[in-house]
Amino acid sequence: MCHGLALFLWATDAMSAPNTGAVAGCRSDVSVPQGGRLPSSARLTLAPLPHARHVGLYSIGSIVEDHKRLVANSGHTLTVVFTFHDWVSDDDWASSSPHFRTFTDPLEASSVSPLQLAEQVRSEGGVLAVAWVIQCCDWESRLFWDGFRKPTVTVERLLRGDFDSYITSVARQIKDYGHPIMLTLFSEFNYQVMMGFGKQGGTWLDDVDHLCRLYGDPTWPDGPERIRDAFIHVIDMFRQQEVRNVTWFMYAGSHYTNPRHEDSNQWLHPKYFYPGDEYIDWVGQSAYFVDPDVAQHIRQQDLATSIKEALEPGYEAWGSVTQRPFFLPEFGVLGDGLFSRAHIIEQVFGQVLPRFARIKAVALADFKIAEEFYEVPRLGTFEDETVAWKRAVRENPHYIARAAFKGRE
């Protein structure tokens, strides 16, 4: 699977808008569910603070080493650490009987489990955020795009209840852990949902004859409706197990809802996905961008924009749906490795992010895979970058030193 910075390769280039007949009957005047919420004292969740924000790490694979490295380079506690723990491994992607990885199984390419890592992060003043990702798509496989290779773990099966026993087992593990943890079910859900249309929920957005008629409400786009219902189903199951220590979040990709971005689509607006404040504690998106004042050779030209273009459209779209605090789980300053990013690091953390009042947590992409494949150099590639970080973040009182929570353990 491809996590973050989703590379759709040749398939993206072939995208086209759904035909007029496909959207017949779909309505755009939808409203977000309104509902009550369990009293905050009954739950233990990451707290958004009025004039401060959490800052931390995003890493997959070598996360234990990356955590130590970023703490050393930044000189401060990482209050949010974000990583992935897929339901099944890549090797089991198409298996008819895959091994379902619980939160006591090791993280991919690591010897520690999510719960072990959560405890390590907690002991240092932070909280672990996990993309507990159900399968969707094998973005880099031509066999997948040609329809010959299909996942066996799907949203459609989740909604039928096929994985309820597995979900319950993980819920109980997290309940027994007892300390705060953050969870989401999809990495950059707007990309996952593109393959969530059709009668069986496994058809590409632009290949279906009907966007809204084959699942649930016949006037609601089927892909977003499935993603919404998947969150509701899983969260309701956690509630049945009386799990109170999970902060639920959902996040989209970089440049979300930006009409100039190649993956923009009117049916991917958050109003179609969001299950409501009754279910979700934090919302957000990835943000990958470059320093617009420095000419660099970046392969991913669709991401080679200013942070304003990468972030503002999605931030405003979410703001039209909910005022929940905003989380940037994948935050990457792209670069070709030939020029220091000190200027943009200091500008973004010191001046730009404070302008977005709802942004309350940021996780910096800082790991080997991001550096080697996704053009996100490690912090400190140039010495003046760590100096810029110190001025903009470490010495900035708006970035807190320990994670803050609502509720009691």
N, C-alpha and C positions, 0 to 999 in steps of 0.2 A: 504494500500500500504506500501511497505517497502522502505524507503528513505535512500540512502547511505548504504555502507557495505551490499550490496544486499545478502541475504541469500537464496540460491536456494534450500536448504534442500535436500530432497531425489531426486528431479528432476535433480540437478546438477550432482549427482553421476552417473546418467544414461546417461549422455551426451556421444555422439559418433560423430566422424567426418562424414560429409556428404559423401555419396558414390561417386564414380568416375563419374557415370552418372549424378548426380545432378549438378556437376560443369562444365559439358560439355558446351562449348560455352562462359563461363565466362572468361573475360580477366583481366590480372593483370597490364597491361601497361596503366593505366588510368592517365590522367593529371588533375591537379586542375584547376578550372575555373580562368581565368584571366579577370580583368575588372577594370573599373574606380571606383571612390568612390566620394561621395558627399564631397565637400570641408569641412575641419575640422571646419571652421568658421561657417558653416551652421548647425552643430550638436554640441551637448553638451555631451561629453563622458568622462569616467574615463581615466585619462592620465597615461601612463607608464612613469616613470622618469628614466633618464639614470643610476643613481647610488643609487637609493633608491627604496623601495618597501612598499606597503600598508600592514597592518596587522590588523586582526579583528576577528570576531566571526562567528561560524556556530552553529545555534541552531534551533530546531523546537519544537513547543509546548509552553514551558515556556520562550519564547524568551525575553519578556520584563524584567522579573526577571533575566534571564541569562545575558542580556546586562548590567544591573546595577552591577551584581556580578562580571563580568569579568573586567569591568572598575575599580571597587574598588580593585580587586586583582592585576590587572596589573599596575594600577596607571597611565594609559594614555588613550588617545582617541582611539577608534576603528574605523579605517578609512573605513573598509568594513564589513558590517553585512549581512550574508547570511542566508536565510530561504526558506521555501516552502509555496506555495499557490496553491493547486491543483485546476483544473478546476471544479471538483465536489468532494464532501466529500466521505469518505469511505462508509458511509451509502447509498450513491446514486450510488455506483460503478456499480451495475447491473440494475439500474432503467431505465425504458423506457422513463421517463420524468424527468431527474435529474435537480436539481437547479444548474445553472452555477454561480459560485462564481466570482464576479467582484472584483475590487481592493478597493471597499468601503465595502465589506463584511468582517467580522472578520476573522483573521487568525485562523487556527485550534487550539482549546484549548486556545484561547486568546480572549480578549475583544477588541483588536485594529485591525484595518484594515491594509493592506499593505501600503496604502497612509499615514495613521496616523503614522505608524512606520517609514516610509521613512522620514517624516518630523521631527520626534524626532531624528533620526540618523543624519539627515542633520544639525539640530540645534547644534549638538555636534561635527560637523566637519567631519562626515563620509557620506557614501552612502549605500543605501540598495540594495542588490542583491537578486533577487527572482527567484527561480525555479518555473515558472508558468507552472505546469506540467499537460500535457494531460494524460489521463489514458493509461495504457498499460496492466499490468499484475497483478494478485493477487498471488504473489510468494508463499505465505504460504497456499494456498487453494488447497487441493487435487481435489475438484470439478473443479477448474480452469484447472489443469493439465490434468484431465480426459475429458475435453471438455464440461462439463455440466454448467459451470459458465463463462459467457463471458461479457466483458465490453461493454457498449453501446456507449461510447465516444472513438473513435478510430482514428488513423492516416489516415486510408483509408477514413473515413467520412470527416475528416478535408480537405483532398486533393480534395474531391468532392465539397467542399464549404458549407457543412451542418452547419458549425459553424461560418460562416462569420459575421453574425449580432452580435454574442457574441464577437468575436475578435474585431470588430469595436467599440463596446461599451467600451471595456477595453482600446483600443488605445486612444479613446477620453478622458477617465478619466485621463490617464497618461499625455496626451497632456495638459489638463487643469491644472494638478498639476504643470507642468512647470519646475520642478527641476530635477536634474539627478537621474536616477534609472537604475539598471542593470537587464536584463532579459535573461532567457534561457527557452526552452520549454521542456527539458527532464533532469531528474536526471540521471547522468551516462549513456549517450546515448547508449554506447555499450551493456549494459544489456537490455535496452528497445528494441533495434533493433533485439535482438535474437528472439523475438516473432513477427517480422515484415515481415516475408516471406510468400510465397504462394499467390494464386490468390486474396484472400480477405485481405491479410496483417495481418493475425492473427495466423500464423503457426510458430512453433518452428524451428529454423535454421536447426536442424539435422533431422527434420521429413519431409522435402519437397523433392520432386523428382527433382525439378529444382530450383536452387538458383537465376538464372538470367533471366528467360524467361517470367515471369508472370506480370511484371510491368515495364513500361518505356522502357529504353534502354535494349534490349535483351541480351547485353553482360555485363551489370552492375549488381552487387548483389542487389536484390530487396529490402532487408531490409534497408541497408545504403542509397539506392537511395530514399526511402520513407522518411527517417529521413531528408535527405538533402533537399528534396522538401518541407517538412513541414516547415522548417526554411524559405525557400525562400517565400513560400506562405504567412506566417504570417508577415514577415518583409516587404514584398511588400504591404500588407494591411496597416501596420503602416505608410508606406511612403505615401500611398494614403491619409491618414488622416493628413499628414504633421507633424508627431510626430518626434521631433528632440532631445528629451532629454533622449533617451534610449541607453545604452551601451549593445550591444548584445554579449552574450558569449555562448560557448558550452563546455561541459567537460565530460570526460570519467571516468571510475572507477579506483580504486587503482590497481597498477600492470598492467596497460593497456599495451597491446602488449608484455608483458613479456612471452616468450615462456615456461617458467617453471610454469606459473600460470595456474590453472585449467580452466579458462575461455578464454584462449588465442585461437584466431582463425584468420587465414590469411585474412578472408573476413571482419574483423572488423578494419582494418587499417584506419586511418583518411583520407586517400586519397579518400576513397569511400564515406565518409560522408560530407566532407567539402564543403560548397557552394561557398567558395572563400572570399577573403578579401573585396570584394564589399559588403558582407552581415555581416560578423562577425568581431567584434572589438577585442575580447579576446578569447583565447582557453585555455584548461587546462585539469586537471584530479584531482580526489581525491588522497590522499596519506595517507594510514594507515600502521603503522609499529611499531616495538618494538626496545628496546635497545638490540642489539645483545650481549652485554657484560654481561647481567643479565639473569639468567635462571628463566623464569616465566611460570606459568601454564595458557596458553591462549587457549581457545576453538577453535578460528579461526586460525588454523595453517597455512592456505593459506595466511594469512596476517602477520604472525609472522616472518617477515624478516626485514632486514635493510632498511633504507630509500632509499639507492641507488637502491636496487632491486625493491622497490615499485614505484619509480619515474623515474629512468633513461630511461628504455625502451620506455615509453610513451612520455617522453620529447624529445627523439631523433626522434621518429616516427612523432610527430607533427612538429619538426624542418625540416623534409624532405618535408613537405607540405606547411608550412607558417612560417613567422617570427613574427606573431602577438604576443603581450605580453601574458605571461603565468599566469593563475590564478589557485590556489589550493583552491577551495571552501569548500572542506571537508578535513581537515587536522587533523589527530588524532594520538597521541602517545599512543598506547595500553599499558595496564598494568594490573596486577592481583590485584592491590591495596595493595600489601604487600611490595613493594619496591618503593622507590622514583625514579622519572623519571628526577630528576634535571640534571644529567649528560647528558642524551640524549637531553633534551630541550636546554641546553646551547650549546651543540655541533652542533645540527642541525640548530638552528637559527643563531648561531654565526659563524659557519664554513662551513656547508654543503650547505645550500641554496644559499649563495653568489657565489658558484661555478656554479650555473645554472643561467646564465646571463639573460635569458628571463623571469624568474620568477619575477613578479612585484606585486603580491598580494597573501596573504595567509589568510585563515579564520580558526581559531582554533576551532575544535569541543569541545564544553564545555557546555553540557546541561545534564539534568537528564536522558533522555532516552539513550543517548550515554553511560553514566556511568553505568546504570543498565543493559542494554541489549547488548551493543556493546563493552564493556571492554575498554572504554576510560575514565579514571578517570578525575575528575574536576581538573583544575589548582589550586594548593595549597592544594591538598590532603595531601602532606607533605610540611612543611614550607619552606624547602630549594628549592622547585620547584619555588616558587614565587621569591626567591632570584636569582635563575638561570635565570628566565625570565627577571628580572630587568637588570641583566648584559648583557644578550644576545640580548634583544629587546628594553626595555625602554631606556637604556643608549647608545644604538647603533644608530648613526646618519643615518644609512642606512634604518631604519624603520621610516617613516615620521609620524608627529603628526596630520596632517589634510589631507583629501583627496584632490587630485589635479585633475583638469579637463581641457580638451581642449574645446574651444568654450566659448561662453558667454550666460548667462541666459537672 
